[in-house]
Amino acid sequence: MKHMISMRDVSQNEILELISLAGKIENKTVKADLTGKIAALLFYEPSTRTMFSFAAAMKRLGGDTLTMRDISTTSIKKGETFADTLQTIAQYSDLIVLRSPIEGAARYASETVDIPVVNAGDGANQHPTQALLDLYSIVKTQKKLDDLTIAVVGDLRFGRTVHSLVQAMSDFSPRFYFASPSHLKMPQYILDDLRKENIEFDEVKEIDKIVSKLDIMYVTRIQKERFADPEDYEKIKDSYIIDKNLLSNVKSNFKIMHPLPRVNEISTEVDSTPYAYYFQQAKNGVYMRQAIITTLIGARSRKR
């Protein structure tokens, strides 16, 4: 594994190896030494959890980070090309973590520089490290990945986290329910892939009729920033709101996940229930991203 660009590039064995390594790092049975290593965090879009968890992952293992968040203070404002920026940053770092509003930007970066590139989100396309921390979270809550029933709720058209998650879970015989407003449905190419792999799925409008069947409900916000017309957003922003009343008949192992940030699609009253897992999910991102960085940079791991 040289880069982390898309879940399409990651095999089932690689997924399981990363989950295993993340668990060993969390349990402190393995320590990766990243002393002297530098990760360049290039974020052309806003980020809280992804940026901070990558920074925490590096620093907790002895490494360091260079961060670019405000391009107005860089040579990009002077007309420097994306390729030249990448080539320059690669001279100062051992790994590039890139978030861009442009689909395919991370793939382009991986073909431009000779150090590992991690896709931290490229437009509405992919967010593979989020998918991997999601799978790690699923394993921690369900004790398995195989044969789970999962509902994916919210913005499925522009939600890069759900695109990556569905592709990642396809190796493990899931049963999917997709719930979204009519013009925010899962992209057709993903549905076609699921059909080719004989993965069961249903597109539904209401979630109250299926919630009792679920092991995982993966909720996403309706993304205001993806709408050209604010009025269109206002019309559908509250299409799905998860509250306590919805959870009266769920399975004992049921968990609600969310990549965050949350707006109002999950009521805060849910936070105190045993089904809420989104904040623990965010914490799991540090362990998984430590595993990804360690694997890509090739730092040695050792038992304590």
HURA-V200054 format. One record per backbone hydrogen bond with DSSP energy under -1.0 kcal/mol. CO is the residue of the C=O (numbers start at 1). NH is the residue of the N-H. E is the energy in kcal/mol with one decimal. If there is no record, write none. Layout:
# HURA-V200054
co = [CO/CO]
nh = [NH/NH]
e = [E/E]
This chain:
# HURA-V200054
co = [4/6/11/12/13/14/15/16/17/18/19/20/21/22/23/24/24/31/34/37/38/39/40/41/42/48/49/50/51/52/53/54/55/56/58/59/61/64/66/68/70/71/74/75/75/76/81/82/83/84/85/86/88/89/95/96/97/98/99/100/102/104/105/106/107/109/109/116/117/118/121/122/126/127/128/129/130/131/132/133/134/135/136/137/138/139/148/149/149/150/151/152/153/154/158/159/160/161/162/163/164/165/166/168/169/172/175/176/177/178/179/181/184/187/188/189/190/191/192/193/194/195/200/202/207/207/210/211/215/216/217/218/223/224/229/229/230/231/233/236/242/244/245/251/255/256/257/265/267/268/270/275/277/278/279/280/283/284/285/286/287/288/289/290/291/292/293/294/300/302]
nh = [119/9/15/16/17/18/19/20/21/22/23/24/25/26/27/29/30/302/37/64/94/66/97/68/99/52/53/54/55/56/57/58/59/60/63/62/34/39/41/43/73/74/77/78/80/79/85/86/87/88/89/90/91/92/40/118/42/120/44/123/105/108/109/110/111/112/113/96/4/98/100/125/122/131/132/133/134/135/136/137/138/139/140/141/142/143/175/215/216/177/218/179/220/156/160/163/164/165/166/167/168/169/170/171/172/147/150/202/152/204/154/184/156/191/192/193/194/195/196/197/199/198/176/178/210/211/213/214/255/151/257/153/226/227/232/233/234/235/237/239/267/247/248/254/217/277/219/242/270/271/273/256/281/282/283/284/286/288/289/290/291/292/293/294/295/296/297/298/33/31]
e = [-3.4/-1.6/-2.3/-2.4/-2.3/-2.3/-2.4/-2.3/-2.4/-2.7/-2.0/-2.0/-2.4/-2.6/-2.5/-2.0/-1.4/-1.7/-2.5/-2.1/-3.2/-2.2/-3.1/-3.1/-2.7/-2.4/-2.6/-2.0/-2.1/-2.8/-2.5/-2.2/-2.4/-2.5/-2.7/-1.3/-3.0/-2.3/-3.8/-2.7/-1.9/-1.6/-1.3/-1.0/-1.9/-1.6/-2.3/-2.4/-2.6/-2.2/-2.7/-2.3/-1.4/-1.5/-3.2/-3.0/-2.9/-3.3/-2.9/-2.5/-1.9/-2.4/-2.4/-2.4/-1.1/-1.3/-2.0/-2.4/-2.6/-2.7/-2.4/-2.0/-1.5/-1.7/-2.2/-2.0/-2.2/-2.4/-2.1/-2.2/-2.4/-2.4/-2.1/-1.7/-3.0/-2.1/-2.4/-2.9/-1.7/-2.1/-3.5/-2.7/-2.5/-1.1/-1.3/-1.7/-2.0/-2.2/-2.6/-1.9/-2.4/-2.8/-1.0/-1.0/-2.4/-1.7/-2.7/-1.3/-3.0/-2.8/-2.4/-2.2/-1.8/-1.7/-2.8/-1.8/-2.2/-2.2/-2.2/-1.6/-2.8/-1.4/-2.5/-3.0/-1.1/-1.5/-2.2/-1.2/-1.7/-2.4/-2.9/-2.9/-1.6/-1.8/-1.1/-1.2/-2.2/-1.5/-1.5/-1.9/-3.0/-1.4/-1.0/-1.4/-2.3/-1.9/-2.9/-3.2/-1.9/-1.1/-2.0/-3.5/-2.3/-1.6/-1.7/-2.2/-1.5/-2.3/-2.3/-2.0/-1.9/-2.4/-2.5/-2.5/-2.1/-2.5/-3.0/-1.6/-1.4/-2.2]
